[in-house]
């Protein structure tokens, strides 16, 4: 992990850069897979599954028996943990429901807005180096609360053609039954274009590696919406003299272990905390089963010493992290200064893992600087907002002349006439 002390503001732009990825060859691969799925449908899906997942499938859809059997394949303790997390996530996302509020604009003119669910949504759940069953909860729960009519889940199988039982149990707990053994670019292509087995959807959700991310971006060429342009996972931690170095190191490593292209940033105002944290990272890394992955992520990660917490906050806002941890004493004084972040964790005990699993907030968040202009997934992500208005006879009489004047000034006389006829 690179260490930098008291960088000049003119150098910040270089310090906030994420690891570069090859884009052109990625896009060529994505286009090729999409084209194959468009032409050959299920048969192409099976060929790609055999090529990338080393399994020859005869059936893409997960059977009801497989879903039901997942209960017998994970411990009761894990089942209870998943149910508890489900309840917390459901509680937080239920609070986001909006109720129509009629606004009397002026006499005879009433306007309001209502939410309607996106009818068909696709959920992508990574299952490669880590089966992210928690993402089933994060995406499935708001989709169900929103009232989406079709929820299609795709996740890659293992070499035996099976889906991790925790993914199936989480789906069963949420109430998702349309599950397909397809991963990677080909899953996104199937959700975008539709095949004999997998129906096309209107919006695709879920994290993934660089191939899945590129495929989601390309899906927009087919009028498919996506949750957000997510990339590799990242965390930025700000710590002062009262921070616990072992906690900070653990939080940095928890994100570094996601993938070799993950990035972690550590900012502090205390040189002793900086040195102790780097030592803790070194010690804790040795104990991690995924230490090779985390070590490669640390190679393009940075620890920076600043003069003040205000400077740290300014740098963080420029970086716009997916996850931001404030391991500082008076964090309440800095909350209103946070402008760009996906999700924020306050104090020494608010570990990022809580948000990843069970505190209730959503862990599908903007990365790669997109926190400057995107929000994380919420109930709103699964609905459209439709505006309504009613003009009575009194309303058109009052407002009509204003509309006529504006329409005529724009030389749209058809618009004016629609009002004039009513006024007559």
Secondary structure by P-SEA (a helix, b strand, c coil): cccccccccccccccccccccccaaaaaaaaaaaaaaaccaaaaaaaaaaaccccccccccccaaaaaaccccccaaaaaaaaaaaaaaaaaaaaacccbbbbccccccccbbbbbcccbbbbbbbcccccaaaaaaacaaaaaaacccbbbbbbbbcccccccaaaaaaaaaaccccccccccaaaaaaaacccccbbbbcbbbbbbcaaaaaaaaaaccccccccccccccbbbbbbcccccaaaaaaaaaaaaaccccbbbbbbbccaaaaaaaaaaaaaaaaaccaaaaaaaaacccbbbbbccaaaaaaaaaaacccbbbcccccccccccccccccccccccccccccccccccccccccccccccccccccccccbbbbbbbbbcaaaaaaaaaaaaaaaaaacaaaaaaaaaaaac
